[in-house]
Amino acid sequence: TKTTNYRCNGCGNNCLITTHRFPNDRVYHTGNRCERGIGAVSPNAKLPNLYAYKYQRLFDYKPLPLSQAPRGTIGIPRVLNMYEDYPFWFTLFTRLGYSVVLSGRSSRRLYELGMETIPSDSICYPAKLVHGHIMDLINKGITKIFYPCIPYNKLEDPAADNCYNCPIVTSYPENINANMEVLRTKKIKFIHPFLPLHHRSRLIQRLSEELKDEQISKAELAGAVDAAYAELARYHEDVKWQGEAALAYMAENNVKGIVLAGRPYHIDPEINHGIPELILSYGLAVLSEDSVRHLGHIARPLRVVDQWTYHTRLYAAAYFVAGHPNVELIQLNSFGCGPDAITIDQVKEILETHNRIYTVIKLDEVSNLGAARIRVRSLLAAATDRAREEIALQQVQVAATCT
């Protein structure tokens, strides 16, 4: 038997594939974390994948060359709230004359860079990854890092009770400052203020206070903030447009889809472990909760207090799915996420009230997709059975009407 190894580059997992070649010319591959397995081009590569689109759209910004950046470089970690707000901060600092340096793509190697500074093993994996991203920026020679605390998001639904970020997303920069001594030993300027991103005038005032050492005038700051809000709005509109385009493609080509609903950072391939590609391998389109939430209307009052921005999106996406028979919903949930204990019950209730199937996949640093594969297959089988029952019921009703 001859054994060889190689890295599959078919998706963000970059699996290490082990190939066994036997004397009878049979070949067996192991090590894959998706259905493709051997690095071949997926026959479903043309299917809409909002997770891949969002990841590229979010981080495909070109920083200023150093020769055109009078204020030098500033590092931003690719973590947590940056999966929602990076277009804003990149635009802001680029307009202010900085060359923005983004930390690398999440990976197991990057995670291990900051592992020894993680204060709690029970925290969610997306938060644990922050430590590695900070170390990545430091290893790149960055001496000024911006990672703000954002308590509130913009209120997307006026009927919602509030627009909080979850406590981890809100305060994790404080955790980094307290637990990563390297910031002080390396003399890193770590800018991590609490900022009111949902309130323009207060945001400008707070930024002028926090960046006073950078010699930025308030007029210059106001212009950069307005440009940043415009770019963030453009990003959100692009995601909505892509969602509508995906639905049009599904209708035209008779393709079913999955709304893979979670937090913005679940689009990170290291966090979702290739689940979007797994879904694509079954011939299903992949939608995100924020690409369809504007098409769903929440029937209020809900049973819970609707005070978290990402939760509001989940509920709207669930109501959208409830009215579209060719779309199912799978909720991604990170181990250790306390607020999601609320959403799991509420989303389940919304779907089951409309005779729809609720599926949740819990994620941590373990990347084995065996359990996720079983859940996706079970969902598809149950959806097929439901469709058959609905057709049979319609036939009985038609027969009863005719007689």
C-alpha positions as CSV (number, residue, x, y, z in Angstrom):
1,T,0.0,0.0,0.0
2,K,1.3,3.5,-0.9
3,T,0.2,6.4,1.3
4,T,0.5,10.1,0.3
5,N,-0.7,13.4,1.9
6,Y,-1.8,16.7,0.4
7,R,-3.8,19.8,1.3
8,C,-7.1,20.2,-0.4
9,N,-7.8,23.8,-1.4
10,G,-11.4,23.3,-2.4
11,C,-12.7,25.4,0.5
12,G,-11.6,27.2,3.6
13,N,-11.1,24.0,5.6
14,N,-7.8,23.2,3.8
15,C,-8.1,19.6,4.9
16,L,-5.1,17.4,5.1
17,I,-6.1,14.5,2.8
18,T,-4.5,11.1,3.2
19,T,-4.6,8.9,0.1
20,H,-4.1,5.1,0.3
21,R,-3.4,3.3,-3.0
22,F,-3.8,-0.4,-2.8
23,P,-2.1,-3.1,-5.0
24,N,-5.4,-3.8,-6.7
25,D,-5.5,-0.1,-7.9
26,R,-8.2,0.9,-5.5
27,V,-7.8,4.3,-3.9
28,Y,-9.2,5.4,-0.5
29,H,-9.1,9.0,0.8
30,T,-9.4,10.1,4.5
31,G,-9.1,13.3,6.4
32,N,-11.8,15.3,4.6
33,R,-14.2,17.5,6.6
34,C,-16.7,17.9,3.8
35,E,-18.6,15.7,1.3
36,R,-16.2,16.5,-1.5
37,G,-13.3,14.6,0.0
38,I,-10.6,14.5,-2.8
39,G,-10.2,18.2,-3.7
40,A,-12.1,17.9,-6.9
41,V,-14.2,20.9,-8.2
42,S,-17.6,20.7,-6.7
43,P,-20.5,20.3,-9.1
44,N,-22.4,22.7,-6.9
45,A,-19.8,25.5,-7.2
46,K,-22.3,27.8,-9.0
47,L,-24.9,27.6,-6.2
48,P,-25.4,30.8,-4.2
49,N,-23.3,30.8,-1.1
50,L,-23.9,34.0,1.0
51,Y,-21.3,32.9,3.6
52,A,-18.5,32.9,1.0
53,Y,-19.8,36.2,-0.5
54,K,-20.0,38.0,2.8
55,Y,-16.5,36.9,3.9
56,Q,-15.0,38.2,0.6
57,R,-17.1,41.4,0.6
58,L,-16.2,42.2,4.2
59,F,-12.5,41.9,4.0
60,D,-11.6,42.6,0.3
61,Y,-10.5,46.2,1.0
62,K,-7.2,47.4,-0.3
63,P,-5.3,49.4,2.4
64,L,-3.4,52.6,1.6
65,P,0.3,52.0,0.6
66,L,2.6,53.3,3.4
67,S,3.8,56.0,1.0
68,Q,0.3,57.4,0.9
69,A,-0.5,56.9,4.6
70,P,0.7,60.0,6.5
71,R,-0.4,58.7,9.9
72,G,1.3,55.3,9.5
73,T,-0.2,51.9,10.1
74,I,-3.0,50.7,12.4
75,G,-3.9,47.1,13.1
76,I,-7.5,45.7,13.3
77,P,-8.1,42.1,14.4
78,R,-10.4,40.0,12.2
79,V,-12.7,39.0,15.1
80,L,-16.2,39.2,16.7
81,N,-17.8,42.6,15.9
82,M,-15.4,43.2,13.0
83,Y,-17.5,40.6,11.1
84,E,-20.2,43.2,11.2
85,D,-18.4,46.5,11.4
86,Y,-15.1,46.2,9.5
87,P,-16.3,48.2,6.5
88,F,-17.0,51.1,8.9
89,W,-13.6,51.0,10.6
90,F,-11.5,50.4,7.5
91,T,-13.2,53.3,5.7
92,L,-12.8,55.6,8.8
93,F,-9.1,55.0,9.3
94,T,-8.3,55.0,5.6
95,R,-10.0,58.4,5.2
96,L,-7.9,59.6,8.2
97,G,-4.7,58.6,6.4
98,Y,-3.8,55.3,8.0
99,S,-2.7,52.1,6.3
100,V,-5.1,49.5,7.8
101,V,-3.5,46.1,8.6
102,L,-5.9,43.3,9.1
103,S,-5.0,40.2,11.0
104,G,-4.8,36.9,9.0
105,R,-7.5,34.4,8.3
106,S,-8.5,32.4,11.4
107,S,-6.8,29.0,11.6
108,R,-5.8,26.4,14.2
109,R,-2.2,27.7,14.1
110,L,-3.4,31.3,14.6
111,Y,-5.6,30.2,17.5
112,E,-2.6,28.5,19.2
113,L,-0.6,31.8,19.0
114,G,-2.7,33.3,21.8
115,M,-3.9,30.1,23.6
116,E,-1.9,30.6,26.8
117,T,-3.5,34.0,27.4
118,I,-7.1,32.8,27.3
119,P,-8.5,33.2,30.9
120,S,-11.4,30.8,30.7
121,D,-11.9,27.6,28.8
122,S,-15.7,27.9,29.0
123,I,-15.8,31.0,26.8
124,C,-17.0,30.5,23.2
125,Y,-14.5,29.6,20.5
126,P,-15.0,32.9,18.5
127,A,-13.8,34.8,21.6
128,K,-10.8,32.5,22.2
129,L,-9.7,33.2,18.6
130,V,-9.3,36.9,19.5
131,H,-6.1,36.3,21.4
132,G,-4.5,34.7,18.4
133,H,-5.5,37.5,16.1
134,I,-4.0,40.1,18.4
135,M,-0.7,38.0,18.5
136,D,-0.8,37.8,14.7
137,L,-0.9,41.6,14.5
138,I,2.0,42.0,17.0
139,N,4.0,39.4,15.1
140,K,3.5,41.5,12.0
141,G,5.2,44.4,13.8
142,I,2.1,46.4,14.4
143,T,2.5,48.8,17.3
144,K,-0.9,50.5,17.2
145,I,-4.0,48.2,17.4
146,F,-7.7,49.4,17.3
147,Y,-10.3,47.1,18.8
148,P,-13.3,48.9,20.2
149,C,-16.0,47.8,22.7
150,I,-19.4,48.3,20.9
151,P,-22.3,47.9,23.4
152,Y,-25.1,48.8,20.8
153,N,-25.7,48.1,17.2
154,K,-27.9,50.2,14.9
155,L,-31.5,49.6,15.6
156,E,-32.6,47.7,12.5
157,D,-36.2,47.0,13.6
158,P,-38.0,49.9,15.3
159,A,-40.4,47.4,17.0
160,A,-37.5,45.6,18.8
161,D,-37.0,46.3,22.5
162,N,-33.4,47.3,22.1
163,C,-30.2,46.7,20.0
164,Y,-27.6,45.3,22.3
165,N,-24.5,43.4,21.3
166,C,-23.9,40.3,23.4
167,P,-21.7,40.9,26.5
168,I,-18.7,39.0,24.9
169,V,-18.8,41.1,21.7
170,T,-19.3,44.2,23.8
171,S,-16.5,43.8,26.3
172,Y,-13.9,41.4,25.0
173,P,-11.3,44.1,24.2
174,E,-11.2,44.7,28.0
175,N,-10.5,41.1,28.5
176,I,-7.6,41.3,26.0
177,N,-6.2,44.3,27.7
178,A,-6.3,42.6,31.1
179,N,-4.9,39.2,30.0
180,M,-2.4,39.9,27.3
181,E,0.7,41.2,29.0
182,V,2.5,41.2,25.7
183,L,0.7,44.5,24.9
184,R,2.7,46.2,27.6
185,T,6.0,44.4,27.2
186,K,6.0,45.2,23.5
187,K,4.7,48.7,24.2
188,I,1.7,48.3,21.9
189,K,-0.7,51.2,21.8
190,F,-4.0,49.3,22.3
191,I,-7.0,51.5,21.6
192,H,-10.1,49.8,23.0
193,P,-12.7,52.4,24.0
194,F,-16.4,51.9,24.5
195,L,-18.0,53.6,21.5
196,P,-21.7,54.4,20.6
197,L,-21.6,53.3,17.0
198,H,-25.4,53.7,16.9
199,H,-25.2,57.5,17.6
200,R,-23.3,59.7,15.1
201,S,-22.7,62.8,17.1
202,R,-21.7,61.0,20.3
203,L,-19.4,58.7,18.3
204,I,-17.6,61.7,16.8
205,Q,-17.1,63.2,20.3
206,R,-15.9,59.9,21.8
207,L,-13.5,59.3,18.9
208,S,-12.1,62.8,19.2
209,E,-11.4,62.1,22.8
210,E,-9.8,58.7,22.3
211,L,-7.7,59.8,19.3
212,K,-6.6,63.2,20.6
213,D,-2.9,62.1,20.5
214,E,-3.3,61.5,16.7
215,Q,-3.8,65.2,16.0
216,I,-7.1,64.8,14.1
217,S,-9.4,67.8,13.7
218,K,-13.1,67.3,14.5
219,A,-14.0,68.4,11.0
220,E,-11.7,65.7,9.5
221,L,-13.1,63.2,11.9
222,A,-16.7,64.0,11.1
223,G,-16.1,63.6,7.3
224,A,-14.4,60.2,7.9
225,V,-17.3,59.1,10.1
226,D,-19.9,60.0,7.5
227,A,-18.0,58.1,4.8
228,A,-17.7,55.1,7.1
229,Y,-21.5,55.1,7.8
230,A,-22.1,55.3,4.1
231,E,-19.8,52.3,3.4
232,L,-21.3,50.2,6.2
233,A,-24.8,50.9,4.7
234,R,-23.5,49.9,1.3
235,Y,-22.2,46.6,2.7
236,H,-25.6,45.8,4.3
237,E,-27.4,46.7,1.0
238,D,-25.1,44.5,-1.0
239,V,-25.8,41.5,1.3
240,K,-29.6,42.1,0.9
241,W,-29.2,42.4,-2.8
242,Q,-27.2,39.1,-3.0
243,G,-29.9,37.4,-0.9
244,E,-32.6,38.5,-3.3
245,A,-30.5,37.4,-6.3
246,A,-29.9,34.0,-4.6
247,L,-33.7,33.6,-4.1
248,A,-34.3,34.5,-7.8
249,Y,-31.7,31.9,-8.9
250,M,-33.3,29.3,-6.7
251,A,-36.8,30.0,-8.2
252,E,-35.4,30.0,-11.8
253,N,-33.5,26.8,-11.4
254,N,-35.8,24.9,-9.0
255,V,-33.2,24.8,-6.3
256,K,-33.9,24.6,-2.6
257,G,-31.9,26.5,0.0
258,I,-30.9,26.7,3.7
259,V,-30.9,29.9,5.7
260,L,-27.7,29.2,7.8
261,A,-28.6,31.6,10.7
262,G,-26.1,32.6,13.3
263,R,-23.9,35.5,14.4
264,P,-21.9,37.6,11.9
265,Y,-18.7,35.8,12.9
266,H,-20.1,32.4,12.0
267,I,-19.0,33.2,8.4
268,D,-15.4,32.6,9.5
269,P,-14.5,29.2,8.0
270,E,-12.5,28.3,11.1
271,I,-15.6,28.8,13.2
272,N,-18.2,27.2,10.9
273,H,-15.8,24.4,10.0
274,G,-17.0,24.2,6.4
275,I,-20.7,23.7,7.1
276,P,-21.7,26.0,4.2
277,E,-19.7,23.8,1.8
278,L,-21.3,20.7,3.4
279,I,-24.7,22.1,2.6
280,L,-23.7,23.1,-0.9
281,S,-22.6,19.5,-1.5
282,Y,-26.2,18.4,-1.1
283,G,-27.3,20.7,-4.0
284,L,-28.7,23.4,-1.7
285,A,-28.1,27.1,-1.8
286,V,-26.7,28.8,1.4
287,L,-28.4,32.0,2.6
288,S,-27.4,34.0,5.6
289,E,-29.9,35.4,8.2
290,D,-29.1,39.1,7.3
291,S,-29.6,38.5,3.6
292,V,-33.3,37.7,4.0
293,R,-34.2,39.3,7.3
294,H,-35.7,42.3,5.5
295,L,-38.1,39.9,3.8
296,G,-39.5,38.5,7.0
297,H,-42.0,40.2,9.2
298,I,-41.9,39.4,12.9
299,A,-45.4,38.7,14.4
300,R,-45.2,40.5,17.7
301,P,-45.3,40.2,20.7
302,L,-42.7,37.6,21.0
303,R,-42.4,35.4,24.0
304,V,-39.0,36.8,24.8
305,V,-37.6,40.3,25.3
306,D,-36.2,41.1,21.8
307,Q,-33.2,43.3,22.9
308,W,-30.3,41.8,20.9
309,T,-29.6,43.0,17.3
310,Y,-28.4,39.6,16.1
311,H,-31.4,37.9,17.7
312,T,-33.8,40.2,16.0
313,R,-32.3,39.1,12.7
314,L,-32.8,35.4,13.6
315,Y,-36.5,35.9,14.4
316,A,-37.1,37.8,11.2
317,A,-35.2,35.1,9.2
318,A,-37.3,32.4,10.9
319,Y,-40.6,34.1,9.9
320,F,-39.2,34.4,6.3
321,V,-38.5,30.7,6.2
322,A,-41.9,29.9,7.7
323,G,-43.5,31.4,4.6
324,H,-41.3,29.8,2.0
325,P,-41.6,26.0,1.5
326,N,-38.4,25.7,-0.5
327,V,-36.2,27.2,2.2
328,E,-35.2,25.6,5.5
329,L,-33.4,27.0,8.5
330,I,-30.4,25.8,10.4
331,Q,-29.2,27.8,13.4
332,L,-25.5,27.8,14.3
333,N,-24.8,28.1,18.0
334,S,-21.3,28.3,19.6
335,F,-20.8,26.4,22.8
336,G,-20.7,28.8,25.7
337,C,-23.1,31.3,24.2
338,G,-25.5,32.2,27.0
339,P,-27.8,34.6,25.1
340,D,-28.4,32.0,22.4
341,A,-30.2,29.8,24.9
342,I,-33.0,32.4,24.5
343,T,-32.9,32.4,20.7
344,I,-33.0,28.6,20.4
345,D,-36.3,28.3,22.1
346,Q,-37.8,31.3,20.3
347,V,-36.7,30.3,16.8
348,K,-37.9,26.8,17.4
349,E,-41.3,28.0,18.5
350,I,-41.6,30.3,15.4
351,L,-40.8,27.5,13.0
352,E,-42.8,24.7,14.7
353,T,-45.9,27.0,15.0
354,H,-45.8,27.1,11.2
355,N,-45.2,23.3,10.8
356,R,-41.6,23.8,9.9
357,I,-38.5,21.9,11.1
358,Y,-36.0,23.4,13.5
359,T,-32.4,22.3,13.4
360,V,-29.5,23.7,15.5
361,I,-25.8,22.8,15.1
362,K,-23.6,23.5,18.1
363,L,-20.0,24.5,17.2
364,D,-16.7,24.7,19.2
365,E,-13.1,24.2,18.3
366,V,-13.6,20.5,17.3
367,S,-13.9,20.4,13.5
368,N,-15.4,16.9,13.0
369,L,-18.5,17.4,10.8
370,G,-20.0,13.9,11.5
371,A,-22.8,15.2,13.7
372,A,-23.5,18.1,11.4
373,R,-23.7,15.8,8.4
374,I,-26.3,13.7,10.2
375,R,-28.4,16.7,11.2
376,V,-28.4,18.1,7.6
377,R,-29.4,14.7,6.2
378,S,-32.2,14.3,8.8
379,L,-33.5,17.8,8.0
380,L,-33.6,17.0,4.3
381,A,-35.4,13.7,4.9
382,A,-37.9,15.3,7.2
383,A,-38.6,18.1,4.7
384,T,-39.2,15.5,2.0
385,D,-41.6,13.6,4.2
386,R,-43.4,16.9,5.1
387,A,-43.8,17.8,1.4
388,R,-45.3,14.3,0.6
389,E,-47.8,14.7,3.4
390,E,-48.8,18.1,2.2
391,I,-49.3,16.8,-1.3
392,A,-51.4,13.9,0.0
393,L,-53.5,16.2,2.1
394,Q,-54.1,18.5,-1.0
395,Q,-55.2,15.5,-3.0
396,V,-57.6,14.4,-0.3
397,Q,-59.1,17.9,-0.1
398,V,-59.5,18.1,-3.9
399,A,-61.2,14.7,-4.0
400,A,-63.5,15.7,-1.2
401,T,-64.4,18.9,-3.1
402,C,-65.1,17.0,-6.3
403,T,-67.5,14.6,-4.5
